[in-house]
Amino acid sequence: MRLISRIFCAYLALAILLTGCAKKSNENEILIGAYLSLTGTTATFGTSSLKGIEMAVDKVNGSGGVLGKQIKLLTEDTQSKPEEAALAVTKLITRDKVRAILGEIASSRSLAAAPICQENKIPMVTPGSTNPEVTKKGDYIFRVCYIDPFQGEVIAKFAYESLGLRRVAVITDVKNDYSIGLAEFFTATFTKLGGTVVGEQAYSEGDTDFRAQLTAIKGLKPEAVVVPGYYQESALLIKQARDLNMNIPFLGGDGWDSNKLIEVGGAAMEGTFFTNHYAADDTSAIVQDFVTTYKARFNNEIPDAMAVLGYDAALILFDAMTRAGSDEPALVRDALAATVGFPGVSGTTTIDADRNARKASVIVKIQDGQFRFHAKVDPL
């Protein structure tokens, strides 16, 4: 059975099961749902994003709440699986009667959940899903991050213009819409600039042995390799590449952003680059204030971009409710669509006509075992 069919059947069965089982909400609370990968292959995405969301909830509740009510956050774990994402939002909407939903980070999971939110006319704000198809699922679907056409262009121009690369290879995770799309957008821009993609290889999320793909790539003598995947596989892949004496630059996207990247890849990650939504060593006051507060709360942990995006997404949603003067989903949707110049840790957010955020990208270099700010690229 195709994945979309399995997701639909599971959603339908759960909707029937939950009908009539809705929880009663407190009139002094606004129920907000969050569906995130708290376990599974990309668990750091969800756990980091949830920390940011919780910080935002505590901030607004400590200042009197939204519309004179306290925000109550209800969370569901997607287990890093699209089918679980669909079940999660169904529970939040049908059982819990949430007024809006935050999540997911991974595009594949957002693509599974977005049609359900749209069908039920519940606003969904994804903190970090960059695949352009996500917001095309309907006018109740929003994002607070840049999209992959821009990110792919940034990687390509950095490779061609800043690093002087002309021959690269691409290794794509064929199980993830994010990786497939980012690879396509990178390739389109890089070849348009005059570069050549000398070879393409594929793997699937969860794979641990990449030697066959790397050996095939090595024989083509690329000047660099682009790996637009998630952190776990990307780190293992680059570590194995170094074992094969592939001492060339590796480049990736925001899917690399996790402390697990260096934990798994170790010294093999040194000198690699990836695009991201922020850098913790950015000297701007809003970034440093957030980093200081986050570290104080979470045992001196440095926040990654998913924590930042979770924080910004929640605050943008609460701001929309305040401007709407209501938590009525249709009015919140309208206010979200009218968001202009919201000052966040990940940059200033304006929601465009397609419900996407136009904002800058940061290029991060891994140096001395740390993520280091390298450059900032404004929207084109």
Summary of the structure (lengths in Angstrom):
residues: 380
radius of gyration: 20.4
end to end distance: 41.4
largest distance: 65.4
contacts: 1425
relative contact order: 0.13
helix: 46%
strand: 20%
